[in-house]
Amino acid sequence: MPTQNNSLKDRLFRSSELTITVIGRKSGRTISLPIWFVLDDKQLYLLPVKGSDTQWYKNVVTRPSIRIEAGGAQAELKVDTTADPKQVKSVVEKFREKYGPGDVKKYYSKLDVAVLAQVD
């Protein structure tokens, strides 16, 4: 049973990464992996490390839902994907503020898409 979102938000604020679980678009299997994120009030921002070539991103385009977990708290979220250059640039800036421009440059090779979700 997922915990209350207030607990989830508290844990997200204390975390530098979370675990997302997506459903494989071809295999139908659940796939979990740790990723970086930015939480700004109720908006969760995700940036795929290889942009639109990232496998988990391709999965959420097909099935726009993810499960997130941080510090034992979980939630199922509907997601929106965006390739709008202004929106993506805004998300990249948020990642640079949180993780530093050097690490974003080091780990993110293609900055053409972003994923957004509401955490109520």
C-alpha positions as CSV (number, residue, x, y, z in Angstrom):
1,M,0.0,0.0,0.0
2,P,1.6,3.3,-1.0
3,T,2.3,5.7,1.9
4,Q,0.8,9.2,2.1
5,N,2.2,11.7,-0.3
6,N,3.3,14.0,2.5
7,S,5.6,11.3,3.7
8,L,6.8,10.8,0.2
9,K,7.4,14.5,-0.4
10,D,9.4,14.6,2.9
11,R,11.6,11.7,1.7
12,L,12.0,13.2,-1.7
13,F,13.2,16.5,-0.2
14,R,15.9,14.5,1.7
15,S,17.0,12.4,-1.3
16,S,19.2,13.0,-4.3
17,E,17.8,10.1,-6.3
18,L,14.7,8.0,-6.4
19,T,13.8,4.7,-7.9
20,I,11.3,4.6,-10.8
21,T,9.5,1.6,-12.0
22,V,8.1,1.5,-15.6
23,I,6.5,-1.2,-17.7
24,G,8.5,-2.3,-20.7
25,R,6.8,-1.3,-23.9
26,K,7.9,-4.5,-25.7
27,S,8.4,-7.0,-22.8
28,G,5.6,-5.9,-20.5
29,R,8.0,-6.5,-17.6
30,T,8.4,-4.1,-14.7
31,I,11.8,-2.3,-14.9
32,S,13.2,-0.4,-11.9
33,L,16.2,1.9,-11.8
34,P,17.6,4.8,-9.8
35,I,17.5,8.2,-11.3
36,W,18.0,11.8,-10.4
37,F,15.1,14.2,-10.0
38,V,14.0,17.6,-9.0
39,L,11.0,18.3,-6.8
40,D,9.7,21.9,-7.0
41,D,6.7,22.2,-4.7
42,K,4.3,19.6,-6.2
43,Q,6.0,19.2,-9.5
44,L,8.4,16.4,-10.1
45,Y,10.9,16.8,-12.9
46,L,12.8,13.9,-14.5
47,L,15.5,14.2,-17.1
48,P,16.4,11.0,-19.1
49,V,20.2,10.7,-19.3
50,K,20.2,9.9,-23.0
51,G,17.2,12.1,-23.8
52,S,14.7,10.6,-26.2
53,D,17.0,7.6,-26.7
54,T,16.7,6.6,-23.1
55,Q,14.8,3.3,-22.8
56,W,12.7,4.2,-19.7
57,Y,11.7,7.4,-21.5
58,K,10.5,5.4,-24.5
59,N,8.5,3.2,-22.1
60,V,6.7,6.1,-20.5
61,V,5.9,7.6,-23.9
62,T,4.0,4.3,-24.6
63,R,2.6,4.0,-21.1
64,P,2.6,7.4,-19.3
65,S,2.6,6.0,-15.7
66,I,5.5,5.4,-13.3
67,R,5.9,4.1,-9.7
68,I,8.4,6.1,-7.7
69,E,10.1,5.1,-4.4
70,A,12.2,7.2,-2.1
71,G,13.2,6.1,1.4
72,G,10.5,3.5,1.6
73,A,7.7,5.8,0.5
74,Q,6.0,5.0,-2.8
75,A,3.5,6.5,-5.2
76,E,2.0,5.7,-8.6
77,L,2.1,8.8,-10.8
78,K,0.8,9.8,-14.2
79,V,3.5,11.5,-16.2
80,D,3.6,14.0,-19.1
81,T,6.5,14.0,-21.5
82,T,7.7,17.1,-23.3
83,A,10.1,17.9,-26.1
84,D,9.3,21.6,-26.0
85,P,12.7,23.4,-26.0
86,K,11.7,26.0,-23.4
87,Q,10.3,23.5,-21.0
88,V,13.3,21.1,-21.4
89,K,15.7,24.0,-20.9
90,S,13.9,25.0,-17.7
91,V,14.1,21.4,-16.4
92,V,17.8,21.2,-17.3
93,E,18.4,24.5,-15.3
94,K,16.7,23.0,-12.3
95,F,19.0,19.9,-12.5
96,R,22.0,22.1,-12.8
97,E,20.9,24.0,-9.7
98,K,20.5,20.8,-7.7
99,Y,23.3,18.6,-8.9
100,G,25.8,21.2,-10.4
101,P,26.5,22.0,-14.0
102,G,29.5,19.8,-14.2
103,D,27.7,16.6,-13.1
104,V,24.8,17.3,-15.4
105,K,27.2,17.8,-18.3
106,K,29.1,14.6,-17.3
107,Y,26.1,12.3,-17.0
108,Y,23.5,13.7,-19.4
109,S,24.4,13.3,-23.1
110,K,21.2,14.4,-24.8
111,L,19.0,17.2,-23.5
112,D,16.0,17.0,-25.8
113,V,13.1,15.8,-23.6
114,A,11.9,15.9,-20.0
115,V,9.2,14.1,-17.9
116,L,6.9,15.9,-15.5
117,A,4.6,14.6,-12.8
118,Q,2.4,16.0,-10.1
119,V,3.1,14.9,-6.5
120,D,0.0,16.0,-4.6
